[in-house]
Amino acid sequence: MAWEVTRTVRVRLDVPDDRKSDLHATNDKFQYSANRTADWAWRYPDEDCVTSKSEAEAAIYDDLREETDYLHANLVQKAIKRATDDIGNCVDRLAEGENTSKPHYDTFSIVYDKRAATYYRDKVSLATVNGRVECEYDLPDDTDGTPHGEYLLNDEYSFSTSTVHYDSEADEFYLHAVMERELDVSSPEKAEHSKVLGVDCNVDDHIAVTSTGAFVGNADYLNHQRREFEKRRASLQQTGTRSAHLTFQRIGDRFGRWSREYLHRCSKEIVAEAKGHACTHIAFEDLEQIRARISDDKKFQQWAFRELQQQTEHKAELAGIVVETVEPSYTSQQCSKCGCTLKENRDAQHFECLDCSYSVNADYNAANVARKLALKLQRGQKPPAGGAFCQYALKSGTMTVNATDVASDTYVSAERESTDKPTASAVGS
């Protein structure tokens, strides 16, 4: 089975001083094209918005070429696509009852594919309003162990559609190079070939707990760092001096960068845990819509589970491990040993099954997440009770799941269904 693996590498561009203005002028026309497209395609609330790139191109492409003094045709097309894609996302949010508005573009960001850019391992040639500009990459002296060496300079990866950005404070241009690779892996197609690692994400204490008993990261430390960063930014804003303003701009999204790096280490540890136990799948709870159901408290609204899942999925791809999500209901109430599902099984941070007396730390319920995916894989076999089996990894070994022997996985009633994650009533709203 072939998987498409994609990685993005940020590399500084050595742009000749006399050509920087050409890139700025190109960006102005690219953003103009995107904003002009957004103005034309945004029809809410009177009509349906236009989200089709081909429809937008048919209507305004020729006008945009003329209005931008014949900006490179592919750049105009990419600007149209950016706007229609973003409007499509806005339409999805409106359908979910969320508030949104017409996209607007005012930052430096130009999309280049192989028709408007020629990519090399050491440089790139970019189309501008004044012909091509050739920019060499500013690479580390030693690229071993860096994204540059692992992806950018790796012949197994090829260049795909990328973006050029500008750092106004440093007066530097960057290429966010998108690198692609087709990876051949032996993906488990049958349940009897599968072993699942469950991962439970937490707001407090540890960031994640695996079904093998690994406690990953420190959510309290992450929350503390966020609070300290926000306090510093608030203090700088209140100070109001020019020095404070410059410091405020300089630190920018420093916490965001730090937290992504911290979660990178956590996701790396999760994948290593899966590889160490020869797992073929990693199971997370499907928490996609949870922010709409939990408290407005910042700690919960800034919960980093999505970033952790995405980073884990990226790393798991390279290891040939499948990352999937499962319905989160009952994971804190269900005994991962016998399947008994009772609210009374859990008391704060202590879990003790009232049926089989299995006792464990309440956060160590990720086995239930793994168990649900194992059941899902097992039930997908034909025939459903034809002897196929699936395992999930535990601290002391593995457990084999049979879809026909656990009645408690059939929910008793809608009233009992719960994600067992923080709710407004539980944490205050």
Buried (B, 14 or more C-beta within 10 A) or exposed (E): EEBEBEBBBEBBBEBEEEBBEBBBBBBBBBBBBBBBBBEBBBEBEEEEBBBEBEEBBEBBBEEBBEBBEEBBBBBBBBBBBBBBEBBBEBBEEBEEEEEBEBBEBEEBBBBBBEBBBBBEEEBBBBBBBEEBBBBBBEBEEEBEEBBBBBBBBBEEBEBBBBBBBBEEEEEBBBBBBBBBBEBEBEBBEEBBBBBBBBBBBBBEBBBBBBBBBBBBBBBBEBBEBBEEBEEBBEEBEEEEEEEBEEBBEEEEEEBEEBBEEBBBEBBBBBBEBBBEBEBBBBBBBBBEEBBEEBBEBEBBEBBBBBBBBEBBBBBBBBBBBBBBBBBBBBBBBBBBBBBBBBEEBBEEEEBBBEBEEBEBEBBBBBBBBBBBBBBBBBBEBEEEEEEBBBBBBBEEEBBEBBBEEBEBBEEEEEEEEBBBBBBEEEBEE
